[in-house]
Amino acid sequence: MRTINISVTEEQRNFVDQMVDKLGFANRSEFFRTIVRMIKANPKVIEEPKVMQLSPKAIKRYNKIIENIESGKESVYEAHDVKDLLDQLYGRKSPVQSKVSKKL
């Protein structure tokens, strides 16, 4: 395997280190190899995102969901990663409720 050296800012290095720990990579190299494989498999992941216009019906459904969350009819939970989600789903950890409010 070949070695490539890259220069990053301190902030970028800290971010990479956080992602390595959070996502369970063995090291930075494994993290970057995974990113390269993802881009190779789907180059669109680094393209400019396209803005999509929702239909009036979709906007109405979305706003109804937000209204139900704000009124307490529906709950929203958050998980920081897959392990956290599974721990909450299987009762190994209490679910963490989250506030969401963003009407369209």
KOLMARLUM-616635 format. One record per residue (C-alpha): residue in one letter; residue number from 1; x, y, z. Coordinates in steps of 0.25 Angstrom, whole numbers, plus 5000, padded with zeros to 4 digits. Last residue first. Example, Ala and Ser with C-alpha at 12.3 -4.5 7.8 and 13.67 -1.06 7.14 Angstrom:
! KOLMARLUM-616635
+----+-----+------+------+------+
! aa !   i !    u !    v !    w !
+----+-----+------+------+------+
!  S !   2 ! 5055 ! 4996 ! 5029 !
!  A !   1 ! 5049 ! 4982 ! 5031 !
+----+-----+------+------+------+
END
This chain:
! KOLMARLUM-616635
+----+-----+------+------+------+
! aa !   i !    u !    v !    w !
+----+-----+------+------+------+
!  L ! 104 ! 4833 ! 5101 ! 5022 !
!  K ! 103 ! 4832 ! 5099 ! 5037 !
!  K ! 102 ! 4845 ! 5096 ! 5045 !
!  S ! 101 ! 4843 ! 5092 ! 5059 !
!  V ! 100 ! 4849 ! 5080 ! 5066 !
!  K !  99 ! 4852 ! 5078 ! 5081 !
!  S !  98 ! 4859 ! 5064 ! 5084 !
!  Q !  97 ! 4855 ! 5053 ! 5093 !
!  V !  96 ! 4866 ! 5044 ! 5098 !
!  P !  95 ! 4862 ! 5029 ! 5099 !
!  S !  94 ! 4867 ! 5022 ! 5112 !
!  K !  93 ! 4879 ! 5013 ! 5109 !
!  R !  92 ! 4880 ! 4998 ! 5108 !
!  G !  91 ! 4865 ! 4998 ! 5105 !
!  Y !  90 ! 4867 ! 4991 ! 5091 !
!  L !  89 ! 4863 ! 5003 ! 5083 !
!  Q !  88 ! 4871 ! 5013 ! 5091 !
!  D !  87 ! 4883 ! 5004 ! 5091 !
!  L !  86 ! 4881 ! 5002 ! 5076 !
!  L !  85 ! 4880 ! 5017 ! 5073 !
!  D !  84 ! 4893 ! 5020 ! 5082 !
!  K !  83 ! 4900 ! 5009 ! 5074 !
!  V !  82 ! 4896 ! 5015 ! 5061 !
!  D !  81 ! 4901 ! 5028 ! 5064 !
!  H !  80 ! 4897 ! 5041 ! 5072 !
!  A !  79 ! 4883 ! 5037 ! 5074 !
!  E !  78 ! 4871 ! 5047 ! 5075 !
!  Y !  77 ! 4857 ! 5045 ! 5078 !
!  V !  76 ! 4844 ! 5052 ! 5073 !
!  S !  75 ! 4831 ! 5050 ! 5080 !
!  E !  74 ! 4817 ! 5052 ! 5073 !
!  K !  73 ! 4804 ! 5058 ! 5079 !
!  G !  72 ! 4812 ! 5067 ! 5088 !
!  S !  71 ! 4807 ! 5080 ! 5081 !
!  E !  70 ! 4821 ! 5083 ! 5075 !
!  I !  69 ! 4822 ! 5069 ! 5069 !
!  N !  68 ! 4808 ! 5069 ! 5063 !
!  E !  67 ! 4811 ! 5083 ! 5057 !
!  I !  66 ! 4824 ! 5078 ! 5051 !
!  I !  65 ! 4817 ! 5066 ! 5045 !
!  K !  64 ! 4806 ! 5075 ! 5040 !
!  N !  63 ! 4816 ! 5084 ! 5034 !
!  Y !  62 ! 4823 ! 5073 ! 5026 !
!  R !  61 ! 4809 ! 5068 ! 5021 !
!  K !  60 ! 4806 ! 5082 ! 5016 !
!  I !  59 ! 4819 ! 5083 ! 5010 !
!  A !  58 ! 4817 ! 5070 ! 5003 !
!  K !  57 ! 4804 ! 5074 ! 4997 !
!  P !  56 ! 4809 ! 5088 ! 4992 !
!  S !  55 ! 4820 ! 5080 ! 4985 !
!  L !  54 ! 4834 ! 5081 ! 4989 !
!  Q !  53 ! 4844 ! 5088 ! 4981 !
!  M !  52 ! 4858 ! 5082 ! 4981 !
!  V !  51 ! 4871 ! 5089 ! 4982 !
!  K !  50 ! 4882 ! 5081 ! 4976 !
!  P !  49 ! 4894 ! 5078 ! 4985 !
!  E !  48 ! 4908 ! 5082 ! 4979 !
!  E !  47 ! 4915 ! 5069 ! 4976 !
!  I !  46 ! 4923 ! 5062 ! 4987 !
!  V !  45 ! 4914 ! 5050 ! 4989 !
!  K !  44 ! 4911 ! 5050 ! 4974 !
!  P !  43 ! 4924 ! 5042 ! 4972 !
!  N !  42 ! 4917 ! 5029 ! 4977 !
!  A !  41 ! 4926 ! 5017 ! 4978 !
!  K !  40 ! 4939 ! 5024 ! 4976 !
!  I !  39 ! 4934 ! 5035 ! 4986 !
!  M !  38 ! 4930 ! 5024 ! 4997 !
!  R !  37 ! 4944 ! 5017 ! 4994 !
!  V !  36 ! 4951 ! 5030 ! 4996 !
!  I !  35 ! 4944 ! 5033 ! 5009 !
!  T !  34 ! 4947 ! 5019 ! 5014 !
!  R !  33 ! 4961 ! 5020 ! 5011 !
!  F !  32 ! 4961 ! 5033 ! 5019 !
!  F !  31 ! 4956 ! 5027 ! 5031 !
!  E !  30 ! 4965 ! 5015 ! 5030 !
!  S !  29 ! 4977 ! 5024 ! 5029 !
!  R !  28 ! 4972 ! 5032 ! 5041 !
!  N !  27 ! 4972 ! 5020 ! 5051 !
!  A !  26 ! 4964 ! 5008 ! 5055 !
!  F !  25 ! 4951 ! 5014 ! 5051 !
!  G !  24 ! 4940 ! 5014 ! 5062 !
!  L !  23 ! 4931 ! 5024 ! 5056 !
!  K !  22 ! 4932 ! 5033 ! 5068 !
!  D !  21 ! 4947 ! 5031 ! 5070 !
!  V !  20 ! 4951 ! 5033 ! 5055 !
!  M !  19 ! 4941 ! 5044 ! 5054 !
!  Q !  18 ! 4947 ! 5052 ! 5066 !
!  D !  17 ! 4961 ! 5050 ! 5060 !
!  V !  16 ! 4956 ! 5055 ! 5047 !
!  F !  15 ! 4950 ! 5067 ! 5053 !
!  N !  14 ! 4962 ! 5070 ! 5061 !
!  R !  13 ! 4971 ! 5069 ! 5049 !
!  Q !  12 ! 4961 ! 5079 ! 5041 !
!  E !  11 ! 4962 ! 5089 ! 5053 !
!  E !  10 ! 4977 ! 5088 ! 5053 !
!  T !   9 ! 4978 ! 5091 ! 5038 !
!  V !   8 ! 4981 ! 5080 ! 5028 !
!  S !   7 ! 4993 ! 5076 ! 5020 !
!  I !   6 ! 4993 ! 5062 ! 5013 !
!  N !   5 ! 5003 ! 5051 ! 5012 !
!  I !   4 ! 5000 ! 5040 ! 5003 !
!  T !   3 ! 5006 ! 5026 ! 5006 !
!  R !   2 ! 5005 ! 5014 ! 4996 !
!  M !   1 ! 5000 ! 5000 ! 5000 !
+----+-----+------+------+------+
END
